[in-house]
Amino acid sequence: MKMTEETKFRRFEVADYLDDLDDVAAYLEIALQESADDPTAVPRALGVIARS
């Protein structure tokens, strides 16, 4: 790749990697654990799960 070429990146989207119910359950479990420190963790996770 040349230094003058412009590189484009795509934003990382967690929903693209939630392939089955086990992935969804694990993601939600982590969000529930994080919710003690971050009250937005569960609503944010539910939004991601809805997009998956």
SVG drawing of the C-alpha trace seen along z (x, -y; Angstrom):
<svg xmlns="http://www.w3.org/2000/svg" viewBox="-35 -11 39 32">
<polyline fill="none" stroke="black" stroke-width="0.4" points="0.0,0.0 1.3,-3.4 1.5,-6.1 -0.5,-8.4 -3.5,-6.0 -6.4,-6.8 -7.4,-3.9 -11.0,-3.6 -12.2,-1.8 -15.6,-0.5 -16.9,-1.1 -16.9,2.1 -20.4,3.3 -20.9,5.9 -24.3,6.9 -22.4,8.4 -20.8,11.0 -23.8,12.1 -24.4,15.2 -26.6,17.4 -28.5,17.4 -25.4,18.4 -23.5,15.3 -26.5,13.1 -26.8,14.7 -23.0,14.2 -23.1,10.6 -26.2,9.8 -24.5,11.5 -21.5,9.3 -23.7,6.3 -25.5,7.2 -22.2,7.6 -21.0,4.2 -24.3,2.5 -23.1,2.1 -20.5,-0.4 -22.3,-1.6 -26.1,-2.0 -26.3,-2.3 -24.7,1.1 -28.0,3.1 -30.0,0.7 -27.1,0.4 -26.7,4.2 -30.4,4.6 -30.1,2.2 -27.2,4.2 -29.1,7.4 -32.1,5.9 -29.8,5.0 -28.2,8.5"/>
</svg>
